[in-house]
């Protein structure tokens, strides 16, 4: 599979869904301190609730942005990394889960699977002109089947800060920490 393109994507409308309640994850005692404002104009790295068992966060990386997802399972960490990806562009709380896109990815290892997952989501965001606020992933050896739920971009309400060009191999890591939680992270090019 080419990075940035999903093997299979479907969309269906879900008009009965309410606005999403957002709650992200945290890493525990080894958490880095609060992150200062990035050099990227208009972008401020953020974290979701640092006490939650699953969470997302941003970390600084030169002119780009690091994203990190933490979860009790690898799939939760991938979903939280996707939420961190969205949070680079807009506040996930402002995005209603109105349409669902299904994404299937294949890769030889967990690290490349994370990059393919994120690049598939970036591709779907760009081609469909959508932002996503809910994610789920089922991970099996060599592949991932997941979905993202969101809506078309409303510039006035979502106030997009940057456009993400792609997920990179920089700072790429997928693994289990000493506390037993999974971490999935990389740097995205903005």
C-alpha positions as CSV (number, residue, x, y, z in Angstrom):
1,X,0.0,0.0,0.0
2,X,1.2,3.5,-0.8
3,X,1.6,5.8,2.2
4,X,-1.1,8.3,2.4
5,X,-3.7,6.3,0.5
6,X,-6.1,3.8,2.1
7,X,-6.7,0.5,0.5
8,X,-10.4,0.7,1.0
9,X,-12.5,3.6,2.2
10,X,-16.3,3.9,2.6
11,X,-18.4,6.7,3.9
12,X,-21.9,6.6,5.4
13,X,-23.9,9.4,7.0
14,X,-25.0,9.2,10.6
15,X,-27.3,12.2,11.2
16,X,-28.6,11.0,14.5
17,X,-25.2,11.2,16.2
18,X,-24.8,14.0,18.8
19,X,-21.8,16.2,19.1
20,X,-18.7,14.3,20.4
21,X,-17.6,14.6,24.0
22,X,-13.8,14.8,23.9
23,X,-11.5,13.1,26.4
24,X,-8.0,12.2,25.6
25,X,-5.2,10.2,27.3
26,X,-1.9,10.5,29.6
27,X,1.3,8.6,30.2
28,X,1.8,8.6,33.9
29,X,4.9,9.5,36.0
30,X,7.2,9.7,33.0
31,X,5.0,12.5,31.4
32,X,7.0,15.4,29.9
33,X,6.2,18.8,31.4
34,X,3.6,21.1,29.8
35,X,4.8,22.0,26.3
36,X,5.6,25.7,25.4
37,X,4.2,27.3,22.3
38,X,5.7,25.9,19.1
39,X,7.5,28.0,16.5
40,X,4.7,27.2,14.1
41,X,2.6,30.3,13.7
42,X,-0.8,29.9,15.3
43,X,-0.1,26.4,16.6
44,X,0.1,25.6,20.3
45,X,1.0,22.0,21.3
46,X,-1.7,20.6,23.6
47,X,-2.4,17.5,25.7
48,X,-5.6,15.9,26.6
49,X,-6.4,14.9,30.3
50,X,-3.0,13.7,31.7
51,X,-4.7,11.6,34.2
52,X,-6.8,9.5,31.8
53,X,-5.7,6.0,31.0
54,X,-6.0,6.7,27.3
55,X,-4.9,10.1,26.0
56,X,-3.2,12.1,23.3
57,X,-0.5,14.7,23.3
58,X,1.7,16.9,21.1
59,X,5.4,17.2,21.5
60,X,7.7,19.8,19.9
61,X,10.0,18.8,16.9
62,X,11.8,21.6,15.1
63,X,9.3,23.1,12.6
64,X,7.0,20.1,12.6
65,X,4.7,18.6,15.3
66,X,5.0,15.4,17.3
67,X,1.9,13.5,18.0
68,X,1.5,10.7,20.6
69,X,-1.4,8.4,21.5
70,X,-1.4,6.4,24.7
71,X,-3.8,3.6,25.5
72,X,-4.3,0.4,27.4
73,X,-4.2,-1.5,24.1
74,X,-2.2,-0.9,20.9
75,X,-5.5,-0.2,19.1
76,X,-6.4,2.5,21.7
77,X,-3.0,4.1,21.2
78,X,-3.5,4.2,17.4
79,X,-6.9,5.8,17.9
80,X,-5.5,8.4,20.3
81,X,-2.6,9.2,17.9
82,X,-5.3,9.8,15.2
83,X,-7.1,12.2,17.7
84,X,-3.7,14.0,18.3
85,X,-3.4,14.3,14.5
86,X,-6.8,16.0,14.3
87,X,-5.9,18.3,17.3
88,X,-3.0,19.7,15.2
89,X,-5.5,21.0,12.8
90,X,-8.5,21.9,14.9
91,X,-10.1,21.4,18.3
92,X,-11.7,17.9,18.2
93,X,-14.5,19.1,20.5
94,X,-15.8,21.3,17.6
95,X,-16.1,18.4,15.2
96,X,-19.4,16.5,15.0
97,X,-19.3,12.8,14.2
98,X,-21.7,13.0,11.2
99,X,-20.0,10.7,8.6
100,X,-17.9,7.6,9.0
101,X,-15.0,6.6,6.8
102,X,-13.6,3.1,6.9
103,X,-9.9,2.6,6.4
104,X,-7.9,-0.6,5.9
105,X,-4.1,-0.5,6.0
106,X,-1.3,-3.1,5.6
107,X,2.3,-2.9,6.8
108,X,5.1,-5.2,7.8
109,X,5.4,-3.9,11.4
110,X,3.6,-1.8,14.0
111,X,5.6,1.4,13.3
112,X,5.0,1.4,9.6
113,X,1.4,0.5,10.2
114,X,1.0,3.6,12.4
115,X,2.5,5.8,9.6
116,X,0.2,4.2,7.0
117,X,-2.9,4.7,9.3
118,X,-2.1,8.3,9.9
119,X,-1.3,9.0,6.2
120,X,-4.5,7.2,5.2
121,X,-6.4,9.6,7.5
122,X,-4.6,12.6,6.2
123,X,-5.5,11.5,2.7
124,X,-9.2,11.1,3.6
125,X,-9.2,14.5,5.3
126,X,-7.7,16.2,2.3
127,X,-9.7,14.5,-0.4
128,X,-13.1,14.6,1.4
129,X,-12.4,18.0,3.0
130,X,-13.3,16.5,6.4
131,X,-12.1,16.6,9.9
132,X,-12.5,13.6,12.3
133,X,-13.2,13.5,16.0
134,X,-13.8,9.8,16.7
135,X,-11.6,6.9,15.8
136,X,-11.4,3.1,16.3
137,X,-8.9,0.5,15.0
138,X,-8.7,-3.2,15.0
139,X,-5.1,-4.4,14.6
140,X,-4.1,-7.8,13.4
141,X,-0.6,-9.0,12.4
142,X,0.3,-7.0,9.3
143,X,-2.8,-4.9,9.1
144,X,-5.4,-2.6,10.5
145,X,-9.1,-2.1,9.9
146,X,-10.4,1.1,11.4
147,X,-12.8,4.0,11.0
148,X,-12.9,7.7,11.5
149,X,-16.0,9.7,12.2
150,X,-16.4,13.4,11.5
151,X,-17.8,16.1,9.3
152,X,-16.9,18.4,6.4
153,X,-14.7,21.3,7.3
154,X,-16.6,24.4,8.5
155,X,-13.8,27.1,8.5
156,X,-15.8,29.5,10.8
157,X,-16.5,26.8,13.4
158,X,-13.4,24.6,13.2
159,X,-10.9,27.4,12.6
160,X,-8.2,25.1,11.0
161,X,-4.7,26.1,12.1
162,X,-2.5,24.2,9.7
163,X,-2.6,21.6,6.9
164,X,-0.8,18.3,7.6
165,X,1.3,17.1,4.7
166,X,2.0,13.7,6.1
167,X,3.2,11.4,8.9
168,X,6.9,10.9,8.9
169,X,9.4,8.3,10.3
170,X,10.9,10.9,12.6
171,X,10.5,9.9,16.3
172,X,8.5,6.9,15.2
173,X,7.8,4.5,18.0
174,X,5.1,2.0,18.9
175,X,5.6,0.0,22.1
176,X,4.5,-0.8,25.6
177,X,5.8,1.3,28.5
178,X,6.9,0.2,31.9
179,X,3.3,1.0,33.2
180,X,1.9,-1.5,30.7
181,X,0.2,1.1,28.5
182,X,0.9,1.4,24.8
183,X,2.4,4.4,23.1
184,X,2.2,5.2,19.4
185,X,4.0,8.3,18.2
186,X,5.6,10.1,15.2
187,X,6.2,13.5,13.8
188,X,3.8,15.0,11.3
189,X,4.9,17.4,8.6
190,X,2.9,20.6,8.6
